[in-house]
């Protein structure tokens, strides 16, 4: 059951301002399919520009209308710098697909959420994610965190872009299960894969509480997408 807690707008310990004074509970999974995120097209939300996509060589694409690499003839891929990273032992940054109860892409595309993990080895740790994608197969209040080696799920552009095995690295759902498997990854994806076992402690779909926050500049500098009316901190 989703719980709600009304709180006053105040500064978080991370220095971010809460833009939605509602704390909710949800779940997480993980993925990395190399596809262009659904928030990479114009008209999804009121933003300065869509989420940045990249070409097969991982160069930023100027054409925001470029076809998704997970479609026949597509040339737009997920950029490698949308991998997660640690700010310190208790805070990380990254990107996520999402589906939120009672909302649509216009509300969540390019929005940022502070996740507090409430189960597994990462209990008590926090992660701030910017939404780059909408998961058609996700449940309500469900964050599918982007991390290299997290499993390709329904789609797979990683084989075409990076030469991954036909079903992606590791299992189609869940991905790789040891840090050592990350060593075979392309250089640009190794750090994001290692993050899963170093900072994320190999957690397997931990639960979260979450709230919307103003996006950190550290995330928008990578995604290039800022929701109208927000100034990254």
Buried (B, 14 or more C-beta within 10 A) or exposed (E): EEEEEEEEEEEBEBEBEBBBEEBBBBBBBBBBBBBBBBBBBEEBBEBEEBBBBBBBEBEEBEEBEBEBBBEEEBBBBBBBBBBBBBBEEBBBBBBBBBBBEEEEBEBBBBBBBBBBBBBBEBEEBBBBBBBBBBBEEBEEBBBBBBBBBBBBBEBBBBBBBBEBEEBBBBEBBBBBBEBEBBEEBBEBBBBBBBBBBEBBBEBEBBBBBBBBBBBBEBBBEBBBBBBEEBEBB
